[in-house]
Amino acid sequence: MTRCPKCGVEIKYIPVGYNIDETGVVIVDPDYTEIINDGGRLIKGHLRHRCREEYETNGK
């Protein structure tokens, strides 16, 4: 289990293309989330990790 060094919440690292993130890695919450895309399809995936303090401070 990997934890965020800033807030201590469990996280997951996903390797991605450099066109998505310049580091080649995206930090996400480990739980799967289901969304409906604009075409009406159900998609399962991960949300990008946002530290709780950052979320509460910036409202994003």
C-alpha positions in Angstrom: 0.0 0.0 0.0 1.4 3.4 -1.0 0.4 6.6 0.9 0.5 10.2 -0.1 3.5 11.9 1.5 1.5 15.1 2.0 -1.8 13.9 3.5 -1.2 10.2 4.2 -4.2 8.9 2.2 -3.8 5.7 0.2 -2.8 6.4 -3.4 -2.0 4.5 -6.6 0.5 5.4 -9.3 -0.5 4.9 -13.0 2.1 5.2 -15.8 0.7 7.3 -18.6 2.0 8.9 -21.8 4.0 12.1 -21.6 1.2 13.9 -23.5 -1.0 13.5 -20.4 1.5 14.4 -17.7 5.1 15.6 -18.2 6.3 13.1 -15.5 4.8 10.1 -17.2 3.0 9.1 -14.0 -0.4 10.2 -12.6 -1.3 9.8 -8.9 -4.8 8.6 -8.4 -7.2 7.5 -5.6 -7.2 3.6 -5.6 -11.0 3.2 -5.6 -12.7 2.8 -8.9 -15.3 5.4 -9.8 -18.1 4.9 -12.4 -19.1 7.8 -14.7 -21.3 8.2 -17.7 -19.5 9.9 -20.7 -21.1 12.3 -23.1 -21.9 9.4 -25.5 -23.9 7.6 -22.8 -21.3 4.9 -22.0 -20.5 3.7 -18.5 -16.8 4.1 -17.8 -14.9 2.8 -14.7 -11.7 4.5 -13.7 -9.8 6.4 -11.1 -10.0 10.0 -10.0 -6.8 12.0 -9.8 -5.6 12.3 -6.2 -6.2 15.7 -4.6 -4.9 16.2 -1.0 -7.8 17.0 1.3 -6.2 20.3 2.4 -5.8 21.3 -1.2 -9.4 20.4 -2.0 -10.7 22.3 1.0 -8.5 25.3 0.4 -9.0 25.7 -3.4 -12.4 24.2 -3.7 -11.3 22.1 -6.6 
